Amino acid sequence: MLREATADDVHLMLSWRNQKANRQVSRNSHEITAEEHARWWSAVRDDPSRRVLVYVRDDRPCGVVTFFDLRLDGPRTGAWGFYLDSEGLAGRDETLPAWLGIMREAVEYAFDGLHLDRLDGEVLEHNTVVRQMNKRFRFVEGTGRREMSDGREITVIPISLRQGDRRRR
């Protein structure tokens, strides 16, 4: 289940985002400070072009989905990203089912809740497991571009999924 994030979720979101597994596959790989996170939360919580949702599995919050750059007039488009409580889920041997669940629910929310025509995102080239999962969900990869971020060179690959191409349950 996805639900709107609240101020009560801010500390969980920060702790999950700072887990090593999540930082390694993020454009910004440094540990986010409480001040940085507070500024981010302040900027996104009332921004109509963004949504921040918490993924709940078995009554336990365990992930975050962010939608941003939402254009809800004309061609309805938006971008997204997500991360999970990697450490908690691994300790309960629930990583794969949670990963499938958060992706399924995020795609459903994008197309059935926000009524997007196209959902965009990005994945780092070295994140081969996510790239395979994206293909399973029928995302199409674009041409990667090299960037410097946090003192490291990364290749960022754009992805997109059109509403009519999505996999349905």
C-alpha positions in Angstrom: 0.0 0.0 0.0 1.1 3.6 -0.7 0.1 6.4 1.5 1.0 10.1 1.6 4.2 10.8 3.7 3.8 12.9 6.8 6.1 14.7 9.1 6.1 11.6 11.3 7.8 9.7 8.4 10.7 12.2 7.9 13.2 10.4 10.3 12.4 7.0 8.7 12.9 8.4 5.2 16.3 9.9 6.1 17.5 6.7 7.8 16.5 4.6 4.8 18.0 7.0 2.3 21.3 7.0 4.2 21.7 3.2 4.1 24.8 2.2 2.2 22.9 0.1 -0.3 20.7 3.0 -1.2 23.5 5.6 -1.4 25.5 3.3 -3.7 22.8 3.4 -6.4 21.9 7.1 -6.0 23.1 10.0 -8.0 24.1 11.7 -4.7 26.0 9.1 -2.7 26.9 11.1 0.3 25.1 10.8 3.7 22.3 13.3 3.8 22.4 15.5 6.9 19.3 16.1 9.0 19.5 19.8 7.8 19.6 18.8 4.1 16.7 16.4 4.6 14.7 19.1 6.5 15.2 21.5 3.7 14.1 18.9 1.1 11.0 18.0 3.1 10.1 21.7 3.5 10.4 22.2 -0.2 8.5 19.1 -1.4 5.6 18.6 1.1 3.4 21.4 -0.4 4.8 21.4 -3.9 1.9 20.5 -6.4 4.4 19.1 -8.9 5.6 16.5 -6.4 4.2 13.6 -4.3 6.1 11.8 -1.6 4.5 8.5 -0.6 5.4 5.8 1.9 5.2 2.2 0.9 3.6 0.0 3.7 3.9 -3.8 3.7 2.3 -5.9 6.3 1.4 -2.7 8.3 5.1 -1.8 8.4 6.5 1.3 6.5 9.4 0.1 4.5 10.0 2.4 1.5 9.5 5.8 -0.1 8.3 6.7 -3.6 8.8 10.2 -4.9 7.0 11.6 -7.9 8.4 14.9 -9.3 8.2 17.2 -12.3 4.6 16.4 -12.5 2.8 18.0 -15.5 -0.9 17.3 -15.1 -2.2 19.3 -18.0 -1.6 18.7 -21.7 0.5 15.5 -22.1 0.4 14.2 -18.5 4.0 13.3 -17.5 6.1 12.9 -14.4 9.3 11.4 -13.1 9.8 9.1 -10.2 12.2 7.3 -7.9 12.1 5.0 -4.9 14.1 3.4 -2.2 13.5 0.8 0.4 14.5 0.0 3.9 17.2 -2.3 2.6 18.6 -3.3 5.9 15.2 -4.0 7.6 13.8 -5.9 4.6 17.0 -8.0 4.2 16.8 -8.9 7.9 13.3 -10.2 7.4 14.1 -11.8 4.0 11.5 -9.6 2.4 13.6 -7.6 -0.1 12.3 -9.1 -3.4 8.6 -9.1 -2.5 8.8 -5.6 -1.2 10.7 -4.5 -4.3 8.1 -6.0 -6.6 5.4 -4.5 -4.5 6.7 -1.0 -4.4 7.3 -0.9 -8.2 3.9 -2.4 -8.9 2.1 0.1 -6.7 4.1 3.1 -7.9 3.3 2.3 -11.5 -0.3 1.8 -10.7 -0.4 5.1 -8.8 1.3 6.9 -11.7 -1.2 5.7 -14.3 -4.4 5.1 -12.3 -4.0 7.7 -9.6 -2.2 10.6 -11.3 -3.4 9.5 -14.8 -0.1 10.0 -16.4 0.5 9.3 -20.1 4.2 8.7 -19.5 6.3 8.0 -16.4 10.0 8.9 -16.6 13.0 8.1 -14.3 16.7 7.4 -14.2 18.9 4.5 -13.2 22.6 4.4 -12.8 24.4 2.2 -15.4 26.1 0.0 -12.7 22.7 -0.8 -11.1 22.1 -3.8 -13.2 19.6 -5.4 -10.9 17.3 -2.4 -11.0 17.8 -2.2 -14.8 16.6 -5.8 -15.2 13.6 -5.1 -12.9 12.7 -2.0 -14.9 12.7 -4.1 -18.1 10.4 -6.6 -16.4 8.0 -3.7 -15.8 8.5 -2.6 -19.5 10.4 0.6 -18.9 12.5 1.5 -21.9 16.1 2.8 -21.5 17.4 5.8 -23.3 21.0 6.8 -24.0 23.1 7.1 -21.0 25.0 10.3 -20.1 28.2 10.6 -18.0 28.1 13.0 -15.1 30.2 13.9 -12.1 28.4 13.6 -8.8 29.9 13.5 -5.3 33.4 13.3 -6.7 32.7 10.2 -8.8 31.9 9.7 -12.5 28.6 8.0 -13.1 26.5 7.1 -16.1 22.9 8.0 -15.8 20.4 6.2 -18.0 17.0 7.7 -18.6 14.0 5.3 -18.5 10.4 5.8 -19.5 7.1 3.9 -19.6 4.1 4.9 -21.6 0.7 4.2 -20.1 -0.4 1.9 -22.9 2.8 -0.2 -22.6 2.6 -0.9 -18.9 2.3 -4.4 -17.5 -1.1 -5.0 -15.9 -1.9 -7.3 -13.0 
